[in-house]
Amino acid sequence: MFLLLSSLGGLNLTTGVFILLVICVFAVCFFEFINGFHDTANAVATVIYTKSLTPTRAVVLSGVLNFLGVIFGGLGVAMGILKLIPLTELMYAPLGENIAFLLAVLISAILWNLGTWYFGIPASSSHTLIGALIGASMVFAEVSHEQLQKVYEVFMFLLITPVFGFFVAWFLLIIMRYTIKSKTLYEAAEDKEAPPLGIRLLTIFGSMGISYTHGSNDGQKGVGLLMVVLIAFLPTYFALNPDTFDAIKAEATLVKMERVLKATESEGPLKDNVAKLNKEIVVTRTLLAEIPENIKLPVDQQPKNLILDTRKQLRNQLPTEIKKALAHPDAKKVWNDDQRSVLKSASKEMLSYTDFAPTWTIILISLCLGIGTMIGWKRVVQTIGEKIGKTALDYSQGFVSQVVSAGTIFASTYFKLPVSTTHIVSSSIMGTMFAKGGKGNVQKKTIRNILMAWILTLPVSIGLSAGLYVLLRLIFV
């Protein structure tokens, strides 16, 4: 919280607005704290259960790697979270509506996460957050085509990745049992004994992989959620990156684009795309000419509409038209590699001015994840280790499930899509249980509870968030 105060202390916010901002940021931190119960606990479940590391060492190592995962994992997933909501409408909306929106999302996500954690059910924080964002968004504003497309992509990955984890883990363990003849590898952990060094290292490296990839995916969701809060309260301050935005450089990029467009045949197949791009360039240039040299101004001195219109142009209008032009079937015939590269670089540069997160937000979210893991890991670890299968989790199962989970999460982060660490880890372990003893080797009650949480989380969080927004809007608007 000190990071927030030091970062925003010079913005001249009124006392009431600043208190509400701190409350919402605290709620995001609490959500990530609970996320540590649910998701980061999955990263340390097998390494603790197999006694490869003590709980203290395991969660500290996991916390460090989660932090590094967020730091080096980029912001693709975080920005993907922002695409799930009507961000442009949120930035232009009155503060009261934004507060109602934020509290509806945060309260519904926290309530469902706490409830499932209390009963030791490995429910998905990702499902919960995404459902809450969609629920409030549906009531807040009309759902755009971009939102629908992003929701579809996210839902497909949320559905496919656990199934993928199950079958790949099942297949790998069968291969391992046929190729690696080590009796110790297939034994369950003794009550008071750590496994042999080689097995310990395999399990520890597997846990490290999940922790790092978890930070690069789930940690980014928290960063994205925190950015929603900051943008809702301070849209002009967080509309453009104050550290990298350069109107002069952006103008020079527009000039490069114009050269490509002027070299394009006026009556060719891309004439409509070129006309639209030229129109967007004119609008963008007009806005850039009016932007103050120092955009990091106190709230009462910020030209709000100008900054928001500039962001909309740089984030939505210009990149969208560039994307449409490059996707045209004749684009490669009309433009050579260098010309297409100019347009791609222009789009990337414009997005770099709008898609960002301050370093302190990443640090804050990482700390909340780590602390949550250290305090609430035990319930979920017991479910993962003891209640999915009828036989105790052995070393080979722990290693295979970790490798499959880490690889799946890494691939999802590469495609900039949020996924559920909980469901991937649970389904991977379930796959190893099937490989070890068939369908009779799973505890049906636990699997039923996990599936019920999987099925119910999205509709419950959507409905709860939408209902809360309607109620809170009566209070704040």
C-alpha positions in Angstrom: 0.0 0.0 0.0 3.0 2.3 0.6 3.8 1.9 -3.1 0.4 3.2 -4.0 0.6 6.2 -1.7 4.1 7.2 -2.9 3.0 6.8 -6.6 -0.2 8.7 -6.4 0.4 11.1 -3.6 1.0 14.0 -5.9 -2.2 13.8 -7.9 -4.2 16.2 -5.8 -7.1 13.8 -5.3 -9.9 14.7 -2.9 -9.9 12.9 0.4 -13.1 10.9 -0.4 -11.9 9.8 -3.8 -8.5 8.8 -2.5 -10.1 6.7 0.3 -12.3 4.9 -2.2 -9.3 4.3 -4.4 -7.3 2.8 -1.6 -10.3 0.6 -0.6 -10.6 -0.7 -4.2 -6.8 -1.3 -4.4 -6.9 -3.1 -1.1 -9.8 -5.3 -2.4 -7.6 -6.2 -5.5 -4.8 -7.1 -3.1 -7.1 -9.2 -1.0 -8.3 -11.0 -4.1 -4.7 -11.8 -5.0 -4.1 -12.9 -1.4 -7.0 -15.4 -1.8 -5.6 -16.3 -5.2 -2.5 -17.5 -3.3 -4.7 -19.9 -1.4 -6.2 -21.3 -4.5 -3.7 -21.2 -7.4 -0.2 -20.7 -6.0 -1.0 -23.5 -3.5 -1.3 -25.8 -6.5 2.3 -25.0 -7.5 3.6 -26.2 -4.1 1.1 -29.0 -3.5 3.2 -31.9 -4.8 6.6 -30.6 -3.6 5.2 -30.3 0.0 3.1 -33.4 -0.1 6.0 -35.6 -1.3 8.2 -33.9 1.4 10.7 -32.8 -1.2 10.7 -29.4 0.5 9.4 -28.1 3.8 6.3 -25.9 3.5 8.3 -22.7 4.4 11.0 -23.3 1.8 8.5 -24.3 -0.8 6.3 -21.3 -0.4 9.2 -18.9 -0.2 10.7 -20.4 -3.4 7.3 -20.3 -5.1 6.8 -16.6 -4.1 10.2 -15.6 -5.6 9.5 -17.4 -8.8 5.9 -16.0 -9.0 7.5 -12.6 -8.7 10.0 -13.3 -11.5 7.2 -14.7 -13.6 5.2 -11.5 -13.4 8.3 -9.4 -14.0 9.6 -11.3 -17.1 6.3 -12.7 -18.4 5.3 -9.5 -20.2 1.8 -7.9 -20.0 0.0 -9.8 -22.7 -2.4 -11.6 -20.3 -2.9 -8.4 -18.2 -3.9 -6.5 -21.3 -6.1 -9.4 -22.3 -8.1 -8.9 -19.1 -8.7 -5.3 -20.0 -10.1 -6.4 -23.4 -12.9 -8.3 -21.5 -14.5 -5.1 -20.3 -15.8 -1.9 -22.0 -12.7 0.0 -21.1 -13.3 3.0 -23.3 -16.8 3.5 -21.8 -15.4 3.1 -18.3 -12.9 5.8 -18.9 -15.5 8.3 -20.1 -18.1 7.3 -17.4 -18.8 9.3 -14.2 -16.7 8.2 -11.2 -19.8 6.9 -9.3 -20.6 4.3 -12.0 -17.0 3.2 -12.1 -17.0 2.7 -8.4 -20.1 0.6 -8.6 -18.6 -1.4 -11.4 -15.3 -2.1 -9.5 -16.9 -3.0 -6.2 -19.4 -5.4 -7.9 -16.5 -7.2 -9.6 -14.3 -7.3 -6.6 -16.9 -8.3 -4.0 -18.4 -11.1 -6.2 -14.9 -12.5 -7.0 -13.8 -12.4 -3.4 -17.0 -14.0 -2.0 -16.8 -17.0 -4.4 -13.1 -17.5 -3.9 -13.4 -17.5 -0.1 -16.3 -19.9 -0.1 -14.6 -22.5 -2.3 -11.4 -22.2 -0.4 -13.1 -22.7 2.9 -14.5 -26.1 1.7 -11.1 -27.0 0.2 -12.4 -27.1 -3.3 -9.7 -26.3 -6.0 -12.0 -23.7 -7.7 -10.6 -21.4 -10.3 -9.7 -17.8 -9.5 -9.5 -17.2 -13.2 -13.0 -18.4 -13.9 -14.2 -16.3 -10.9 -12.5 -13.1 -12.0 -13.4 -13.4 -15.7 -17.0 -14.2 -14.8 -17.2 -11.2 -12.5 -15.8 -8.9 -15.1 -18.2 -10.1 -17.8 -21.2 -9.9 -15.5 -20.7 -6.3 -14.5 -19.7 -5.4 -18.1 -22.9 -6.8 -19.5 -25.0 -4.4 -17.4 -22.5 -1.5 -17.6 -22.4 -1.1 -21.4 -23.2 -2.8 -24.7 -20.8 -5.7 -25.4 -18.5 -4.9 -28.3 -17.3 -7.3 -31.0 -13.8 -7.2 -29.6 -15.1 -8.2 -26.2 -17.2 -11.1 -27.6 -14.1 -12.3 -29.5 -11.9 -12.1 -26.4 -14.5 -13.8 -24.2 -14.8 -16.6 -26.8 -11.0 -17.1 -26.9 -10.8 -17.2 -23.1 -13.7 -19.6 -22.7 -12.2 -22.0 -25.2 -8.8 -22.0 -23.5 -10.5 -22.4 -20.1 -12.3 -25.4 -21.5 -9.5 -27.1 -23.5 -6.5 -26.7 -21.2 -7.8 -29.0 -18.4 -8.8 -31.7 -20.9 -5.4 -31.3 -22.5 -3.6 -31.6 -19.1 -5.6 -34.7 -18.2 -4.7 -36.7 -21.4 -1.1 -35.6 -21.7 -0.4 -36.4 -18.0 -2.1 -39.8 -18.5 -0.1 -40.6 -21.6 3.3 -39.4 -20.1 2.9 -41.4 -16.9 2.1 -44.6 -18.9 5.2 -44.0 -21.0 7.3 -43.3 -17.9 6.1 -46.5 -16.2 7.1 -48.6 -19.3 10.5 -46.9 -19.8 11.8 -46.0 -16.4 12.1 -49.0 -14.1 12.7 -47.3 -10.7 10.7 -48.8 -7.8 11.3 -45.7 -5.6 9.9 -43.4 -8.3 6.5 -45.0 -8.0 6.3 -45.1 -4.2 4.3 -42.7 -2.1 6.1 -40.4 0.3 6.8 -41.8 3.7 5.4 -40.0 6.6 8.7 -38.8 8.0 11.2 -39.3 5.1 12.1 -37.1 2.2 12.6 -38.8 -1.2 16.0 -39.6 -2.7 18.0 -36.6 -4.0 17.3 -37.2 -7.7 13.5 -37.4 -7.2 13.6 -34.4 -4.9 15.3 -32.4 -7.6 12.8 -33.5 -10.2 9.9 -32.5 -8.0 11.4 -29.2 -6.9 12.2 -28.2 -10.5 8.6 -29.1 -11.5 7.3 -26.9 -8.7 9.6 -24.1 -9.8 8.2 -24.4 -13.3 4.6 -24.1 -12.2 5.4 -21.2 -9.9 7.2 -19.2 -12.6 4.5 -19.9 -15.3 1.8 -19.2 -12.7 3.3 -15.8 -12.1 3.6 -15.1 -15.8 -0.2 -15.9 -16.3 -2.2 -15.6 -13.1 -0.1 -12.9 -11.6 -0.7 -10.8 -14.7 -4.5 -11.2 -14.1 -4.0 -9.3 -10.8 -2.0 -6.7 -12.6 -4.7 -6.3 -15.2 -7.4 -6.0 -12.5 -5.4 -3.4 -10.6 -5.0 -1.4 -13.8 -8.8 -1.5 -14.3 -9.1 0.1 -10.8 -6.5 2.8 -11.6 -8.0 3.6 -15.0 -11.5 3.8 -13.6 -10.4 6.3 -10.9 -7.7 8.1 -12.8 -8.5 7.6 -16.5 -6.4 10.5 -17.8 -3.4 9.7 -15.7 -3.3 6.0 -16.8 -4.7 6.5 -20.3 -1.2 7.1 -21.8 2.1 5.8 -20.4 3.6 9.0 -18.9 7.1 7.4 -19.1 7.2 6.4 -22.7 4.6 8.5 -24.6 6.2 10.8 -27.1 4.0 12.8 -29.4 6.9 13.8 -31.6 8.0 10.2 -32.1 4.4 9.2 -32.8 4.1 12.0 -35.4 7.3 10.7 -37.1 5.7 7.2 -37.3 2.6 8.6 -38.9 4.8 10.2 -41.6 6.4 6.8 -42.3 2.9 5.3 -42.6 1.8 8.0 -45.1 4.8 7.2 -47.3 3.7 3.6 -47.5 0.1 4.6 -48.3 1.1 7.2 -50.9 3.1 4.5 -52.7 -0.1 2.3 -52.8 -2.0 2.3 -56.1 -5.0 4.6 -55.6 -7.5 2.4 -57.4 -6.1 -0.9 -56.3 -7.7 -3.6 -54.1 -6.7 -1.8 -50.9 -8.1 1.6 -51.8 -10.8 1.4 -49.1 -8.3 0.4 -46.4 -5.9 3.1 -47.5 -8.7 5.7 -47.3 -9.7 4.7 -43.8 -6.1 4.6 -42.7 -5.5 8.1 -44.1 -8.5 9.3 -42.2 -7.3 7.9 -38.9 -3.9 9.4 -39.5 -5.4 12.9 -39.9 -7.5 12.5 -36.7 -4.4 11.1 -34.8 -2.2 13.9 -35.9 -4.8 16.6 -34.9 -5.0 15.1 -31.4 -1.2 14.7 -31.0 -0.7 18.4 -31.9 -2.9 19.5 -29.0 -1.5 17.1 -26.3 0.5 19.0 -23.6 4.2 18.2 -23.5 3.9 17.0 -19.9 0.9 14.6 -19.6 1.8 13.8 -16.0 -0.3 16.6 -14.6 -2.4 17.0 -11.4 -6.0 15.7 -11.9 -7.5 19.2 -11.9 -5.2 20.3 -14.7 -5.6 17.4 -17.1 -7.4 17.9 -20.4 -9.5 14.8 -19.8 -11.4 14.5 -23.1 -8.3 15.3 -25.2 -6.2 12.6 -23.5 -9.0 10.0 -23.6 -9.7 10.7 -27.3 -6.0 10.4 -28.0 -5.8 7.0 -26.2 -8.9 5.8 -28.0 -7.2 6.7 -31.3 -3.9 5.1 -30.5 -5.3 2.0 -28.8 -8.4 1.2 -30.9 -8.9 3.2 -34.1 -5.5 3.3 -35.8 -4.3 -0.3 -34.8 -7.7 -1.7 -35.8 -7.5 -0.2 -39.3 -3.9 -1.3 -39.7 -4.8 -4.9 -38.7 -7.7 -4.9 -41.2 -5.5 -3.7 -44.0 -2.7 -6.2 -43.3 -5.3 -9.0 -43.1 -6.6 -8.2 -46.6 -6.0 -11.1 -49.0 -4.1 -8.8 -51.4 -2.0 -7.1 -48.7 1.1 -9.2 -49.5 0.7 -8.5 -53.2 0.3 -4.7 -52.8 2.9 -4.1 -50.1 6.4 -5.6 -49.9 7.9 -6.9 -46.6 9.4 -3.6 -45.7 6.1 -1.7 -46.2 4.2 -4.2 -44.2 6.9 -4.0 -41.5 6.4 -0.2 -41.3 2.7 -0.7 -40.6 3.2 -3.5 -38.1 5.8 -1.4 -36.2 3.5 1.6 -36.2 0.7 -0.5 -34.6 3.0 -1.9 -32.0 4.3 1.5 -31.1 0.9 3.0 -30.7 -0.1 0.2 -28.4 3.0 0.6 -26.4 1.8 4.1 -25.4 -1.5 2.7 -24.0 -0.8 -0.9 -22.9 1.3 -0.6 -19.8 1.5 -1.2 -16.0 3.7 0.7 -13.5 6.4 -1.4 -11.9 4.9 -0.9 -8.4 1.7 -2.6 -9.5 3.6 -5.7 -10.5 5.5 -5.8 -7.2 2.4 -5.3 -5.2 0.5 -8.1 -6.9 3.5 -10.5 -6.5 3.7 -9.8 -2.8 0.0 -10.5 -2.3 0.3 -13.8 -4.2 3.3 -14.9 -2.1 1.8 -14.0 1.3 -1.5 -15.7 0.4 0.3 -18.9 -0.4 2.2 -18.9 2.9 -0.9 -18.5 5.0 -3.6 -20.6 3.2 -1.9 -23.3 1.3 -2.7 -26.3 3.4 -6.4 -26.9 2.6 -5.8 -27.0 -1.2 -2.6 -29.0 -0.8 -4.5 -31.7 1.1 -7.1 -31.9 -1.6 -4.6 -32.1 -4.4 -2.4 -34.7 -2.6 -4.9 -36.9 -0.9 -8.5 -36.5 -2.1 -8.3 -36.7 -5.9 -7.0 -40.3 -6.1 -7.8 -43.3 -3.9 -4.1 -44.0 -3.7 -1.6 -41.5 -2.3 0.3 -39.3 -4.8 3.6 -40.8 -5.7 6.8 -39.1 -6.9 6.3 -39.9 -10.5 2.8 -38.5 -10.5 3.9 -35.4 -8.8 6.7 -34.8 -11.4 4.5 -35.6 -14.5 1.6 -33.4 -13.3 4.0 -30.5 -12.7 5.7 -30.7 -16.0 2.4 -30.9 -17.9 0.9 -28.1 -15.9 3.9 -25.8 -16.3 4.0 -26.5 -20.1 0.3 -25.9 -20.5 0.4 -22.6 -18.6 3.5 -21.4 -20.4 1.8 -22.1 -23.8 -1.3 -20.2 -22.7 0.8 -17.2 -21.6 2.6 -17.3 -25.0 -0.8 -16.8 -26.6 -1.7 -14.1 -24.1 -4.7 -15.9 -22.7 -5.6 -16.4 -19.1 -6.1 -20.0 -17.9 -6.9 -21.7 -14.7 -3.9 -23.1 -12.9 -6.2 -24.9 -10.5 -8.0 -26.9 -13.1 -4.9 -27.6 -15.1 -3.0 -29.0 -12.0 -6.1 -30.9 -10.8 -6.8 -32.5 -14.2 -3.2 -33.4 -14.6 -3.1 -35.2 -11.3 -6.4 -36.8 -12.2 -4.8 -38.0 -15.5 -1.9 -39.7 -13.5 -4.4 -41.4 -11.2 -6.2 -42.9 -14.2 -2.9 -44.0 -15.7 -2.0 -45.6 -12.3 -5.2 -47.4 -11.6 -7.9 -46.6 -14.0 -11.2 -44.9 -13.2 -11.5 -46.8 -10.0 -8.5 -44.9 -8.7 -10.2 -41.6 -8.3 -12.4 -40.3 -5.5 -15.7 -39.6 -7.2 -16.9 -37.2 -4.5 -13.8 -34.9 -4.9 -14.0 -35.0 -8.7 -17.7 -34.2 -8.5 -17.0 -31.2 -6.3 -14.3 -29.9 -8.6 -16.5 -30.3 -11.7 -19.4 -28.6 -9.9 -17.1 -25.7 -9.0 -15.9 -25.6 -12.6 -19.4 -25.6 -14.0 -20.9 -23.2 -11.5 -18.1 -20.6 -11.1 -18.8 -18.7 -14.3 -22.6 -18.4 -14.1 -22.5 -17.7 -10.4 -19.8 -15.0 -10.7 -21.5 -13.5 -13.7 -24.9 -13.3 -12.0 -23.5 -12.1 -8.7 -21.4 -9.4 -10.3 -24.3 -8.2 -12.5 -26.7 -8.1 -9.6 -24.3 -6.3 -7.3 -23.6 -3.7 -10.0 -27.3 -2.9 -10.3 -27.6 -2.5 -6.5 -24.4 -0.5 -6.0 -25.3 1.8 -8.9 -28.3 2.9 -6.8 -25.9 3.9 -4.1 -23.1 5.6 -5.9 -24.8 7.1 -9.0 
